[in-house]
């Protein structure tokens, strides 16, 4: 049966290649969006998903280095933190976050890296009329996406930021980076206790599967809160459904994807 969502592409030997790398990769929907945006803007490029495991990371990256028509790389779970040592020039935001999710291949073959998860998340909030400035935020997760969100929320001027992360080393590194970059920021470790926060943000993959637990007990949510996800599939997670049932305003991951896409396309020179 034909797929009604299949992309109609005109790919030739002159087409520049962008890859979205991850493991797993089935949840990725960004390639469809990037291909549509590229076609609308008249760029002869194609974005394709590419799956390889952490165990094959070094071999796979070495292979990507050899491709002459490769124009860029977008990384998702679990490859973002491991990209840092292989990038020739890491831009300041990615340095603070400690991870990269986008690599631009320069004319001389060198790799320039940045991260746009947090930019996308904050842009997505603003696109829906939510200004994080002055708000209190409970952020779940300090991985690549979570750390990027923390940096952009700090840049956006949140009043208070509490970060929930089981990996103490990862959490301590992020807190240290944020305190150094934003000395006036009220930031500290947090618990999965949403009471008193304006925004609760899930920046983990927990919720992608039907059997996943809730990152926060929905019974503790209140109707005046904004509950947000970065997960793309499912579009509406069980956590968001439960939050909506409590009367909360919900914010799906697609908004972050759109906000990130525009920033990433600009980084690649595909305005």
N, C-alpha and C positions, 0 to 999 in steps of 0.2 A: 504494500500500500504506500502511495506517495505521501511524503511528509509535507503538510501544508505550511510548516514553518521553515522549510529548507531554504537556504540562501541561494539567490540567483546571482552567480558570480561569473566574471569573465577574467579568468586567470591565465596569464601567459608567462613566458620566460622573462619578461620585463617587470612582472609584478613583484613588489617588495613584500617580504614575509615578516609577520609578527606572530609570536607564539605565546600562548597562555599556559604556563606550566604548573602542575600540581599533582597531588595524589591523596585522595581521589580526584577525579576531574568531571564526573558525571553531573555534579551540581552546578558547573560553570555555565552561566548564561551571558556573560559579558561579550563573548566572541560574536554572538548574534547582533548585539547592540553596536559594537565597534565596526562590524562589517557594514551595517546599515548606515551609520554616521559617515563612514569613509566613502561609501557609494554616493550618498547625498552631497558630499563635499567635492566629489570628482577626483578622489585619490586612487591611484592604481596600486592598492595594497590589499592584503588579505590577512585576517586574524584567524588562527587555528588553535584548538586545544591540543596540548601535548602532555601525556601522562608518563611520569617515571618516579620510582621510589627514592626515598632518602638514601638507600644503599647504593643506588646507581647515580647519585647526584654528580660526583666528580667526573665520571665517564660521560654523562649526558652533557654537562656544561662544556667539557672539552670538545665534544662533537658540535655543539652550537657555535663555539668559537670559530669553527672551520667553515661555516656556511657563509658564502659571499653575498647572498641576497637576503640575509637576515637583517632586518631594520630595528627590531626591538623585542623585548621580552617583558611579559607581565607575569608575576608570580603570585600564587595563592598557597594555601596550606599544603605541605609543611615547609616550603622552600625559602620563604622570605628571609629569615635570619641567616641562613647559610649562604645567601648571595653576597653578603657584605665583603668577605675576603676576595671574591673574584671580580669585583668592580674596580675599575681603574680610578674613577673619580666619584666619590660619594658626596652628594650635596648635603648642606647643613641640616635640613629637616630629618633626613634619613640617619644622619650621625646621632642626633639627639634620640631618635626612636630606637636605634640599634638594629634596624632592619630596612630592607628595600623591597619594593614590589614592582618597580618599573625600571627597565634598563633601556637606554637609548644607545644604539650603535652609531658612533660618530664616523665621519668620512674617512678618518685615519684608522678605523677598526677598533678604536678604544671604546670602553663601556662606561657610560655615565649613569649613576643610579640615584633614584629618589623614591619617595613613598607617598601615596595619595589616598590611602584608606581613610585617614582622619580628615583630610581635605574634603573627600567625598561625603563623609558622614555629616560634617558641619554644613557643607553646601546643601546637602539634602534637607537638613533641618530648616535652614533659611528659605529654601524653595517652598516649604510648606508653612511659612510664616512663623517659624519658631526661632527666636533669637536666644542662643545660649548665654549671652552676656548677662552677668549678674545672677545666674541660676545655680542651684546646687545639683550636682550630678553624682549618681552612684554608677560607676563603670565596672562591669563584670568582665574581667579578662585583661591581662597585661602582655599578651603575645604580640605578634606583629601588628595586627589590626587594632588591638586594644591600646598598645603603646602609641600608635599613630593617632588614635582618637584622643588620647590623653593630651598629647602635644597640641593638637588643633583646638581642643576645648580650652586649654590654658591660653593659647593665642587669642581665642575668641573672648576671653575675659570672664570665665565662669567664677562665681563667688566661692564655691567650695567643690572640691573633687575628692571623692573617696574611691579607692580602687580595690576590688576583690580579686585576689589571685592566690592560688594554692602554692605555686612555685615561689618560695621566699626569695631565692636568689634573683629571679627575674623581676619580682616586685621591688626589691631593694635597689636594683640597678635603675629601674624606671623612676622610682621616687628620687633617687640621687640626681638623675639627669634633669628631671623637671625642676627640682629645687635650685639647681645650678643655673638653668636657663630662665626660670621664672621665679626669682627669689621672693616675690610678693604673693605667690599663689598659696592658698590654703589647701594643701594636698596631704593625704595620709592614707595608710592602709585602712580598708573597710571590711565590714562583714556583709553578708547577703541579707541585710535588714533595710528595706526600702523606706521605712517611715521617715518623713521629714524631707525627702528629696523631691525636687521638681521634675527631674528626668532620671529614669533608670535605663541604662544602655547595655544591651548584651553584645559584647564584641568577641564572643567565643563561638565555636561551631556547635555547641550544645543546643539542640533543638532542631537540627537537621533531620534527625530520625524520629519517627513516631514514638519510639520507646524511650527517648531521652527524658531525663528528669527536668523539672523546672529549675532555672538558675536562681530564681527567687520565688518564694511561696506566694502565689497569687492572692491568697487570703489576706496577706499583709499589705496589699496595694490599696490606694485610695483614689477616688474619682478625679481628684485635681492633678493627678500625675500624668506625665507623658512617658509611655513605655515604648522603647525603640529596639529594633533588631538590625544587625548587619547581614543576617542570613538571607540568601537569595532564593533558596529552594528548601522547604516550601515557601511560597510567597507570603503566606500568613501562617506563622508557627502556632503551635498549641499554646505557647506562652502569650502571644499576642491575642489569641482567641480568649484565653482566660482573663487577660487584662481588660479586654473590651467588655467582657461580661461583668467586670467590677466597675464599669463606667469610666475607665481610663481612656485617654486619647492614645491611639496607637500609631506607630510610625514604622512602616515596612522597610526591609533592606533595599528594595528597588530604588528608593529615593537616594540612598547613599551611592548605589551603583551609578545612577545618572550624574550625580555630583562629581563622582570620581572619574567617570568617562570623559567629561568635558576637560577636566584638569589634565588627565593622562593624554588625551588627544593633543592638547596644546603642547605638552612636554615633548611629544613625538613630532611636533611640527605639522600636525594634521588639522589645523583650525579650519 
